[in-house]
Amino acid sequence: MSDSNLKTVLKFDFGRKGFDKAAMFLIILAAILVLLGVYFVYSF
């Protein structure tokens, strides 16, 4: 990998903190979808 590609990768690598934020966001989004799904199923 060339030096410029490595710098680009590192620029967008947020590390553990960014991964934790993304994981928490996806878990919350999944919970909201589950709640909406349960509401949709019981409304009919």
C-alpha positions as semicolon CSV with decimal commas, in nm:
position;residue;x (nm);y (nm);z (nm)
1;M;0,000;0,000;0,000
2;S;0,138;0,338;-0,086
3;D;0,191;0,610;0,173
4;S;-0,102;0,823;0,049
5;N;-0,344;0,528;0,072
6;L;-0,231;0,455;0,426
7;K;-0,289;0,817;0,527
8;T;-0,640;0,805;0,376
9;V;-0,724;0,489;0,569
10;L;-0,594;0,633;0,895
11;K;-0,781;0,959;0,840
12;F;-1,116;0,776;0,839
13;D;-1,026;0,524;1,113
14;F;-1,191;0,653;1,429
15;G;-1,089;0,355;1,639
16;R;-1,280;0,207;1,930
17;K;-1,483;0,518;2,012
18;G;-1,633;0,545;1,665
19;F;-1,706;0,173;1,652
20;D;-1,887;0,188;1,988
21;K;-2,100;0,481;1,870
22;A;-2,193;0,300;1,549
23;A;-2,275;-0,021;1,735
24;M;-2,493;0,162;1,988
25;F;-2,673;0,349;1,708
26;L;-2,746;0,022;1,526
27;I;-2,872;-0,145;1,845
28;I;-3,106;0,146;1,918
29;L;-3,227;0,145;1,557
30;A;-3,294;-0,229;1,576
31;A;-3,491;-0,182;1,900
32;I;-3,705;0,090;1,740
33;L;-3,774;-0,135;1,442
34;V;-3,875;-0,420;1,675
35;L;-4,116;-0,192;1,861
36;L;-4,268;-0,066;1,538
37;G;-4,294;-0,423;1,408
38;V;-4,476;-0,541;1,721
39;Y;-4,711;-0,242;1,701
40;F;-4,777;-0,313;1,333
41;V;-4,850;-0,682;1,395
42;Y;-5,087;-0,616;1,686
43;S;-5,269;-0,332;1,511
44;F;-5,418;-0,575;1,256
